[in-house]
Amino acid sequence: MNTSKVNPVLERQLLLQLGDRLKRLRKAQGLGTVAMAERAGITRNTLRAVESGDPAPSIGTYLRVMSLLGVSGELALLAGDVMQPPPADSAAARSRRAPPVVQVSVSAEEARHRLQDLQSIALHEEAVRLAKADPALVQQARETTTRWLATGDSRSASLWREWLNILGAGTWRKVLGPTRHAQQLRQASPLVTVLPKEARQRILEQVGDLRKGIELGGMKNRRGMGKARGG
């Protein structure tokens, strides 16, 4: 699929890939989380958030980590003017040759469980967004949880009780992270039951597109950079 737009699922996947790359770079350079966090002037929890592709840390935080790992130049490239048209009187501007197109191919992690977890995170992020805007949806999820506790599988009871606390306090970050416990909470989630059918279907379609592979393209480069592919 070729597109110039970044939907929420694709955006999340790009952040996950960036975080994973930064984590691998840190380990390759022999840096522990304590040393890296100290050098970046952030907490270990913030570093973990960056390495998990969490959208909460600021772009400045990501940039500090990237700079320490020696890859800040990539962000500088995006912020620069290398993609701008050449001067009107230059040979490049007078050329009749079609300019090359920069394309980036993005696909989800091959491991099936990684794609399923990305889907789960996307569904919950949308459910949280709706719940913040409409307290009635939170109450609906609480009623569902209470009903499950009364009649459901006792093995999930501790997770459902925790969900009641999360719904009451609005501590959404507990269920949006990459940790094993957050995954368990999402698997036992009452929150996604409040999602409208069309919202759920939209996210499933976006995940399906990502499974096939998405090409971000259409950017004409007038300064001689050829077709680039990554992912």
C-alpha positions in Angstrom: 0.0 0.0 0.0 1.4 3.4 -1.0 0.4 6.4 1.0 1.6 9.9 2.1 -0.4 9.8 5.3 0.5 8.4 8.7 -2.4 6.8 10.5 -2.4 6.2 14.3 -1.4 2.5 13.9 1.4 3.3 11.5 2.6 6.2 13.8 2.7 3.8 16.7 4.7 1.2 14.7 7.2 3.8 13.7 7.7 4.8 17.3 8.1 1.2 18.3 10.7 0.7 15.7 12.6 3.8 16.7 12.5 2.8 20.4 13.7 -0.7 19.6 16.5 0.7 17.4 17.7 3.1 20.2 17.7 0.3 22.7 19.8 -1.9 20.4 22.2 1.0 19.8 22.6 1.5 23.5 23.4 -2.1 24.2 25.8 -2.3 21.2 27.7 0.6 22.8 27.9 -1.2 26.1 25.8 1.4 28.0 23.5 0.3 30.8 20.2 2.1 31.5 21.5 3.9 34.6 24.5 5.4 32.7 22.4 6.3 29.7 19.7 8.0 31.7 22.3 10.0 33.6 24.0 11.1 30.4 20.7 12.2 28.9 19.6 13.9 32.1 16.4 11.8 32.3 15.1 9.1 34.7 15.4 5.4 33.9 11.6 5.3 33.6 11.7 8.0 30.9 14.5 6.1 29.1 12.4 2.9 29.2 9.5 4.9 27.7 11.7 6.1 24.9 13.1 2.7 24.2 9.6 1.3 24.1 8.4 3.9 21.6 6.1 5.6 24.0 4.6 8.8 22.5 4.6 10.5 25.9 8.2 11.7 26.1 8.9 15.0 24.3 10.7 15.1 20.9 13.5 16.9 22.8 13.9 13.8 25.0 14.1 11.5 22.0 16.6 13.9 20.4 18.9 13.8 23.5 19.0 10.1 23.5 19.6 10.0 19.7 22.4 12.5 20.1 24.1 10.5 22.7 23.9 7.4 20.5 25.3 9.2 17.5 22.1 9.3 15.3 20.8 12.8 15.8 22.0 13.6 12.3 19.0 11.7 10.9 16.6 14.0 12.7 18.7 17.0 11.5 18.3 15.8 8.0 14.5 15.9 8.3 14.7 19.4 9.9 17.0 20.7 7.2 16.4 21.9 3.6 17.9 19.0 1.7 14.5 18.2 0.2 13.8 21.7 -1.0 13.8 22.5 -4.8 17.1 23.7 -6.2 17.6 27.4 -7.2 15.8 28.4 -10.3 18.9 29.1 -12.3 20.7 25.9 -11.4 21.5 23.0 -13.8 19.3 20.7 -11.6 16.3 23.0 -12.1 16.8 23.1 -15.9 17.1 19.3 -16.1 14.3 17.6 -17.9 14.9 14.3 -16.1 12.2 13.3 -13.7 13.3 13.8 -10.1 13.8 10.7 -8.0 11.2 9.8 -5.5 12.0 9.0 -1.9 10.1 6.1 -0.5 10.2 4.3 2.8 8.8 0.8 3.3 7.3 0.1 6.7 6.0 -3.3 7.9 5.2 -4.8 11.2 7.4 -7.1 13.1 7.2 -10.5 11.6 6.5 -12.2 14.9 2.7 -12.6 15.1 2.4 -11.7 18.7 4.1 -8.3 18.1 1.5 -7.4 15.6 -1.3 -8.5 17.8 0.1 -6.4 20.7 0.4 -3.4 18.4 -3.3 -3.9 17.5 -4.2 -4.2 21.2 -2.3 -1.0 22.0 -4.0 0.9 19.2 -7.5 -0.3 20.3 -6.8 0.8 23.8 -5.4 4.2 22.9 -8.6 4.9 20.9 -10.8 3.6 23.8 -8.9 5.8 26.3 -9.3 8.8 24.0 -13.1 8.2 23.9 -13.3 7.5 27.6 -11.6 10.8 28.5 -14.1 12.7 26.4 -17.2 10.8 27.7 -17.3 9.7 31.4 -20.4 7.6 30.6 -18.1 5.2 28.7 -15.9 4.7 31.8 -19.0 3.9 33.8 -20.1 1.4 31.1 -16.7 -0.3 31.4 -16.9 -0.4 35.2 -20.3 -2.1 35.0 -18.9 -4.6 32.5 -16.0 -5.4 34.9 -18.3 -5.8 37.9 -20.4 -8.2 35.9 -17.4 -10.2 34.8 -16.2 -10.4 38.4 -19.5 -11.8 39.5 -19.8 -14.4 36.7 -16.5 -14.7 34.9 -13.3 -16.8 35.2 -11.8 -16.5 38.6 -8.3 -16.7 37.2 -8.8 -13.2 35.7 -10.3 -11.7 38.9 -7.2 -10.0 40.1 -6.8 -8.2 36.7 -10.4 -7.2 36.7 -10.1 -5.8 40.2 -7.1 -3.8 39.1 -9.1 -2.6 36.1 -11.7 -1.2 38.5 -9.0 0.9 40.2 -7.7 2.0 36.8 -11.1 3.1 35.6 -11.8 4.9 38.9 -8.5 6.8 38.9 -8.0 7.2 35.2 -4.5 5.7 35.4 -4.5 4.8 31.7 -0.7 4.6 31.3 -0.7 1.3 33.2 -2.4 -0.4 30.3 -0.7 1.4 27.4 2.9 0.3 28.1 5.0 -2.5 26.6 5.4 -4.4 29.8 4.2 -8.0 30.3 1.7 -6.8 33.0 0.3 -4.2 30.7 -0.2 -6.9 28.1 -2.0 -9.0 30.7 -4.3 -6.1 31.5 -5.1 -5.5 27.9 -5.9 -9.2 27.4 -8.4 -9.0 30.3 -9.7 -5.5 29.3 -13.3 -4.3 29.7 -12.3 -1.0 28.1 -12.3 -2.1 24.5 -16.0 -3.2 24.9 -16.9 0.5 24.7 -15.4 1.1 21.3 -17.9 1.8 18.5 -17.9 -0.8 15.7 -16.7 1.7 13.1 -13.7 2.7 15.3 -12.7 -0.9 15.9 -13.0 -1.7 12.2 -10.9 1.3 11.2 -8.1 0.2 13.5 -8.3 -3.4 12.3 -8.0 -2.2 8.7 -5.0 -0.1 9.5 -3.3 -3.1 11.2 -4.2 -5.2 8.1 -2.5 -2.6 5.9 0.6 -2.7 8.0 0.7 -6.5 7.9 0.9 -6.2 4.1 3.4 -3.4 4.2 3.0 0.3 3.7 5.1 2.6 1.5 5.4 6.2 2.5 6.3 8.0 -0.7 5.5 10.8 -3.1 8.3 13.2 -1.9 10.2 14.4 -5.0 13.8 15.0 -4.3 15.5 17.6 -6.5 18.9 17.4 -5.0 20.1 14.0 -6.2 19.2 11.7 -3.4 17.9 8.4 -4.9 15.2 6.1 -3.7 15.7 5.1 -0.1 14.1 2.2 1.6 14.0 1.4 5.3 11.9 -0.3 7.9 
